[in-house]
Amino acid sequence: MKSIRFYFSAHFSFFYSVFLKFVFILCLVQNFQGCKKENETNDDLVTMLGLNLYARSCAGQNTFPSNGTVGNLSRYQILPSLTSSNIISENEPHQVYPPQSGVTKKNILSVFYPGTGSTPCEIGAILQQGATRGYHVIGLSYPNDDAVNSICNQGAARSDASCFENLRNEVVTGSQVSPYVSVDSNNSIEGRLLSLLLYLVKTYPNDGWDTYLNNGAVSWPNVYVGGHSQGSGHAAYQGKIRNVGRVSIYSGVSDYSLQTSSIPSWLGNSQQAPVGSYYGLIHENDTVANFSGNSNQVTDVWSNQFSMLGTLTNTNVGAPYGNSKRLVTTACDGMNAAILHSCPMTNGFQTIWNYISYP
């Protein structure tokens, strides 16, 4: 079974983006049967329609980015190379949303990291939801071609106990600590975020992006980070090393060594993010995230390594979900593994996203 799971993970980066693009359309065409978890409010209608167009046109938007509006929201599609001459690859556009006009501003920046092989365009619904709630929102484009579990479970990396931590460290910060990836400080998650914020302050001075800078550096306490799949692992790692305000985890963190049949030690490192700031959502039958084959792998990490309190709670109980920080869904049941893994990113989860990412 482990060899089957590893084969799937090693090839997942290609199929993942394909499934993620089409699962949105599938849910809409079928009136969200099996995918839609909660009834949409009237306020979500524009977001639904915008997402349908988004899912159909991500390839075009990534190739020909432009600024415009989605419903009542302003949207900037900004090529990373525009923000820094040192960025020349992984150039799919960042998706940027200032708070919706007329909504009380939270004065908090929400930064979201898409999963392996995916781009910010493909998770537009959750980004848009944050802007409607008064957040400044960024869907960040970053180097994410290869899955961490694929890299650290093959070749020499299999016997390297520090592979997972060093790889995430290099992708997040640009520190030259991993022999398995090559990401410098300019192209790291944090380097790209800083370059983007400096660009936004200069280009859109009236939007309030300067709130999230302090002496030319990112002001982490005013930043919420989140991600899906591999992106959730980067967000979780960032909460270990930065005092971010909140960490939102969707369908992760799945780091697991097949060589030692154990999770990597970094998951248990002390965190700089405030106590109680980690929240998570996963499909209860997500075999992609639960890479080990243990259906409780991810949710046990949430409890034991991230101190995410509360009983494992199905979202069908409704808000406030027993005030638990560990949520599961049964939406999308009966669909294939990739769609179950992507399910928490589909439209229809707005109320749940508010609880996990946008309080």
C-alpha positions as CSV (number, residue, x, y, z in Angstrom):
1,M,0.0,0.0,0.0
2,K,2.8,2.4,0.8
3,S,4.2,2.0,-2.7
4,I,0.8,2.8,-4.2
5,R,0.5,5.9,-2.0
6,F,4.0,7.1,-2.9
7,Y,3.3,6.6,-6.6
8,F,0.2,8.7,-6.3
9,S,2.0,11.4,-4.4
10,A,4.9,11.5,-6.8
11,H,2.5,12.1,-9.7
12,F,0.0,14.2,-7.8
13,S,1.5,17.6,-8.7
14,F,0.4,17.1,-12.3
15,F,-3.1,15.8,-11.7
16,Y,-3.8,18.0,-8.7
17,S,-4.1,21.3,-10.6
18,V,-6.3,19.6,-13.3
19,F,-8.7,18.2,-10.7
20,L,-8.8,21.5,-8.7
21,K,-9.8,23.5,-11.8
22,F,-12.6,21.2,-12.7
23,V,-14.0,20.4,-9.3
24,F,-15.3,23.9,-9.0
25,I,-17.2,23.6,-12.3
26,L,-18.5,20.1,-11.3
27,C,-19.9,21.4,-8.1
28,L,-21.7,24.2,-9.8
29,V,-23.1,22.2,-12.7
30,Q,-24.5,19.6,-10.2
31,N,-26.0,22.3,-8.0
32,F,-23.3,21.4,-5.5
33,Q,-24.8,17.9,-4.9
34,G,-22.3,16.1,-2.8
35,C,-19.9,19.1,-2.8
36,K,-22.0,21.9,-1.4
37,K,-22.1,21.7,2.4
38,E,-24.0,24.8,3.4
39,N,-26.8,26.9,1.9
40,E,-25.5,29.9,0.1
41,T,-26.7,33.3,1.4
42,N,-27.7,36.0,-1.1
43,D,-24.4,37.7,-0.4
44,D,-22.5,34.7,-1.8
45,L,-24.3,34.7,-5.1
46,V,-21.9,37.1,-6.8
47,T,-19.0,35.1,-5.5
48,M,-20.4,31.9,-6.9
49,L,-20.9,33.3,-10.3
50,G,-17.4,34.9,-10.2
51,L,-15.9,31.6,-9.2
52,N,-17.5,29.8,-12.1
53,L,-15.9,32.2,-14.5
54,Y,-12.6,32.0,-12.6
55,A,-12.4,28.3,-12.8
56,R,-13.1,28.3,-16.5
57,S,-10.5,31.0,-17.3
58,C,-7.6,30.4,-15.0
59,A,-5.3,29.4,-17.8
60,G,-6.1,32.6,-19.7
61,Q,-5.8,34.8,-16.6
62,N,-2.4,33.2,-15.7
63,T,-1.1,33.9,-19.2
64,F,-2.8,37.3,-19.6
65,P,-3.3,38.8,-16.1
66,S,-5.3,42.0,-15.8
67,N,-6.8,44.1,-13.1
68,G,-10.6,44.5,-12.7
69,T,-13.5,43.7,-10.6
70,V,-15.3,40.6,-9.3
71,G,-18.8,41.6,-8.2
72,N,-18.2,44.3,-5.6
73,L,-14.5,43.5,-5.2
74,S,-11.4,45.0,-6.8
75,R,-8.9,42.4,-8.0
76,Y,-5.3,42.8,-9.0
77,Q,-3.5,40.1,-10.9
78,I,0.1,40.9,-10.5
79,L,3.0,39.0,-12.0
80,P,5.7,38.3,-9.4
81,S,8.3,39.5,-11.9
82,L,6.7,43.0,-11.8
83,T,7.5,43.2,-8.2
84,S,11.2,42.3,-8.4
85,S,13.7,41.9,-11.2
86,N,15.1,38.9,-9.3
87,I,12.0,36.9,-9.9
88,I,12.1,35.2,-13.3
89,S,10.3,31.8,-12.8
90,E,7.1,30.5,-11.2
91,N,5.6,33.7,-12.6
92,E,1.8,32.9,-12.4
93,P,0.1,36.1,-11.1
94,H,-0.5,36.8,-7.5
95,Q,-4.2,37.4,-6.8
96,V,-4.7,40.5,-4.7
97,Y,-7.9,41.9,-3.1
98,P,-8.2,45.0,-1.0
99,P,-11.2,45.0,1.4
100,Q,-14.6,45.3,-0.2
101,S,-15.7,48.9,-0.3
102,G,-18.2,49.8,2.4
103,V,-17.2,47.0,4.7
104,T,-15.4,47.7,8.0
105,K,-11.7,47.1,7.5
106,K,-10.1,44.4,9.7
107,N,-6.6,45.9,9.3
108,I,-5.4,42.3,8.9
109,L,-3.7,40.8,5.9
110,S,-4.7,37.3,5.0
111,V,-2.1,35.5,2.8
112,F,-3.0,32.1,1.3
113,Y,-0.7,29.5,-0.3
114,P,-2.2,27.2,-2.9
115,G,-1.2,23.5,-3.0
116,T,1.2,21.6,-5.2
117,G,1.1,22.6,-8.9
118,S,-1.8,25.0,-8.3
119,T,-2.0,28.8,-8.7
120,P,-3.8,31.5,-6.7
121,C,-6.4,31.9,-9.5
122,E,-7.7,28.4,-8.7
123,I,-8.6,29.2,-5.1
124,G,-10.3,32.5,-5.9
125,A,-13.4,31.8,-3.9
126,I,-11.7,31.7,-0.5
127,L,-9.7,34.8,-1.4
128,Q,-12.8,36.7,-2.3
129,Q,-14.6,35.7,0.8
130,G,-11.8,37.3,2.9
131,A,-12.2,40.6,1.1
132,T,-15.9,40.6,1.6
133,R,-15.2,40.3,5.3
134,G,-13.0,43.4,5.4
135,Y,-9.5,41.7,5.1
136,H,-6.7,42.6,2.8
137,V,-6.2,39.4,0.9
138,I,-3.3,37.9,-1.1
139,G,-3.2,34.6,-2.9
140,L,0.6,34.2,-3.3
141,S,2.3,32.6,-6.2
142,Y,5.4,30.8,-5.1
143,P,7.6,27.8,-6.1
144,N,5.4,24.8,-5.6
145,D,5.9,22.4,-8.5
146,D,6.9,19.3,-6.4
147,A,5.2,17.8,-3.4
148,V,7.2,17.7,-0.2
149,N,6.2,14.0,0.5
150,S,7.4,13.1,-3.0
151,I,10.8,14.8,-2.6
152,C,11.5,13.6,1.0
153,N,10.5,10.0,0.3
154,Q,12.8,9.2,-2.6
155,G,16.6,8.9,-3.2
156,A,19.0,10.2,-0.7
157,A,16.3,12.3,1.0
158,R,14.6,9.2,2.3
159,S,17.4,8.8,4.9
160,D,17.6,12.5,5.7
161,A,15.7,13.1,8.9
162,S,15.9,16.9,8.3
163,C,14.5,16.8,4.8
164,F,11.0,18.0,5.5
165,E,12.0,20.9,7.8
166,N,14.9,22.1,5.7
167,L,12.8,22.0,2.5
168,R,10.0,24.0,4.0
169,N,12.5,26.4,5.6
170,E,14.1,27.1,2.2
171,V,10.8,27.5,0.4
172,V,9.4,29.8,3.1
173,T,12.5,31.9,4.0
174,G,15.0,31.3,1.2
175,S,17.6,30.1,3.6
176,Q,20.0,27.8,1.7
177,V,19.6,24.8,3.9
178,S,18.1,22.1,1.6
179,P,20.0,20.2,-1.1
180,Y,16.7,19.1,-2.6
181,V,15.3,22.4,-3.7
182,S,16.8,25.7,-4.9
183,V,14.9,28.7,-3.6
184,D,16.7,31.9,-2.9
185,S,15.4,34.7,-0.6
186,N,13.9,36.7,-3.4
187,N,11.9,33.8,-4.7
188,S,10.9,32.4,-1.3
189,I,7.4,32.8,0.1
190,E,8.5,35.6,2.5
191,G,10.7,37.3,-0.1
192,R,7.9,37.3,-2.7
193,L,5.4,38.6,-0.1
194,L,7.7,41.5,0.9
195,S,8.3,42.4,-2.8
196,L,4.6,42.3,-3.5
197,L,3.7,44.5,-0.5
198,L,6.3,47.1,-1.4
199,Y,4.9,47.1,-4.9
200,L,1.3,47.5,-3.7
201,V,2.2,50.3,-1.4
202,K,3.8,52.2,-4.3
203,T,1.2,51.3,-6.9
204,Y,-2.0,51.5,-4.8
205,P,-1.1,54.0,-2.0
206,N,-4.6,54.5,-0.9
207,D,-5.4,50.8,-0.2
208,G,-3.7,50.6,3.2
209,W,-1.1,48.0,2.3
210,D,1.5,49.9,4.3
211,T,-0.3,48.7,7.4
212,Y,1.5,45.4,7.0
213,L,5.1,46.8,6.8
214,N,7.3,47.9,9.6
215,N,10.6,49.5,8.7
216,G,10.7,47.8,5.3
217,A,9.8,44.3,6.8
218,V,6.6,42.4,7.0
219,S,4.7,43.1,10.3
220,W,3.8,39.5,11.1
221,P,1.4,40.1,14.0
222,N,-1.0,41.8,11.5
223,V,-0.8,38.8,9.1
224,Y,-2.9,35.7,9.0
225,V,-1.4,32.8,6.9
226,G,-3.2,29.8,5.5
227,G,-2.9,27.3,2.8
228,H,-4.3,24.2,1.1
229,S,-2.4,20.8,0.9
230,Q,1.3,21.6,0.6
231,G,0.5,25.3,1.1
232,S,-1.0,24.4,4.5
233,G,2.3,22.9,5.5
234,H,4.1,26.1,4.6
235,A,1.6,28.1,6.6
236,A,1.9,25.8,9.6
237,Y,5.7,26.0,9.4
238,Q,5.5,29.8,9.2
239,G,3.5,29.8,12.4
240,K,6.4,27.9,14.1
241,I,9.0,30.6,13.2
242,R,6.9,33.8,12.9
243,N,4.5,35.5,15.3
244,V,1.7,35.5,12.7
245,G,-1.8,36.3,14.0
246,R,-3.5,33.1,12.8
247,V,-2.7,29.9,10.9
248,S,-5.4,28.2,8.7
249,I,-4.8,24.7,7.6
250,Y,-6.9,23.0,4.8
251,S,-6.2,19.4,3.8
252,G,-2.9,19.1,5.6
253,V,-0.3,19.0,7.1
254,S,0.7,15.6,5.6
255,D,4.5,15.3,6.1
256,Y,5.4,11.7,6.7
257,S,8.5,9.6,6.3
258,L,7.9,6.2,4.7
259,Q,11.5,5.2,5.6
260,T,10.9,5.6,9.4
261,S,7.1,5.3,9.4
262,S,6.9,8.5,11.4
263,I,6.1,12.2,11.1
264,P,9.1,14.6,11.0
265,S,10.2,16.3,14.2
266,W,9.6,19.9,13.0
267,L,5.9,19.4,13.5
268,G,6.5,19.4,17.3
269,N,8.7,22.5,17.4
270,S,7.5,25.3,19.6
271,Q,5.5,27.9,17.7
272,Q,5.8,31.7,17.6
273,A,2.2,32.2,16.6
274,P,-0.1,32.8,19.6
275,V,-1.5,29.8,21.5
276,G,-4.8,28.7,20.0
277,S,-4.1,30.4,16.6
278,Y,-4.1,27.2,14.5
279,Y,-7.4,26.1,12.9
280,G,-8.0,23.3,10.4
281,L,-10.5,21.7,8.0
282,I,-10.1,18.4,6.1
283,H,-12.4,15.9,4.4
284,E,-12.7,12.9,6.8
285,N,-11.8,10.5,3.9
286,D,-8.9,12.4,2.5
287,T,-6.4,9.7,1.6
288,V,-4.0,12.2,-0.1
289,A,-3.4,14.3,3.0
290,N,-3.3,11.2,5.2
291,F,-0.3,10.0,3.4
292,S,0.6,7.3,5.9
293,G,-2.6,5.4,5.4
294,N,-3.8,6.2,8.9
295,S,-7.0,8.1,8.5
296,N,-6.2,10.1,11.7
297,Q,-2.7,11.1,10.7
298,V,-3.5,14.7,10.0
299,T,-6.0,15.3,12.7
300,D,-3.7,13.7,15.3
301,V,-0.9,16.1,14.3
302,W,-3.3,19.0,14.7
303,S,-4.0,17.9,18.3
304,N,-0.6,16.6,19.4
305,Q,1.9,18.8,17.5
306,F,-0.1,22.0,16.9
307,S,-2.1,22.0,20.1
308,M,-5.4,22.5,18.2
309,L,-8.0,22.1,20.9
310,G,-11.5,20.7,20.7
311,T,-13.0,17.4,19.7
312,L,-12.9,16.4,16.0
313,T,-16.1,18.1,14.8
314,N,-18.1,17.6,11.6
315,T,-19.1,20.9,10.0
316,N,-22.7,19.8,9.6
317,V,-23.3,20.7,13.2
318,G,-23.1,24.3,12.1
319,A,-21.3,27.4,13.5
320,P,-19.7,27.8,15.9
321,Y,-18.8,24.1,15.5
322,G,-18.5,23.4,19.2
323,N,-15.7,26.0,19.3
324,S,-13.4,23.3,18.0
325,K,-10.2,24.1,16.1
326,R,-10.3,20.7,14.3
327,L,-13.1,20.4,11.7
328,V,-13.9,17.7,9.2
329,T,-16.4,17.6,6.4
330,T,-18.3,14.8,4.6
331,A,-19.1,17.0,1.6
332,C,-18.1,15.6,-1.8
333,D,-18.5,12.0,-0.5
334,G,-18.4,9.4,-3.2
335,M,-16.0,11.3,-5.4
336,N,-12.4,10.4,-6.1
337,A,-9.4,11.0,-3.9
338,A,-8.2,14.2,-5.6
339,I,-11.6,15.8,-5.3
340,L,-12.0,14.9,-1.7
341,H,-8.6,16.4,-1.1
342,S,-9.7,19.6,-2.9
343,C,-13.2,19.7,-1.5
344,P,-12.6,22.2,1.4
345,M,-11.5,24.8,-1.3
346,T,-14.8,24.6,-3.3
347,N,-17.6,27.1,-3.1
348,G,-20.2,26.5,-0.4
349,F,-17.8,26.6,2.5
350,Q,-18.1,30.4,3.1
351,T,-19.4,30.1,6.7
352,I,-16.7,27.6,7.6
353,W,-14.0,29.7,6.0
354,N,-15.2,32.7,8.1
355,Y,-14.7,30.6,11.2
356,I,-11.3,29.2,10.3
357,S,-9.7,32.0,8.4
358,Y,-11.8,35.2,8.6
359,P,-13.3,35.8,12.1
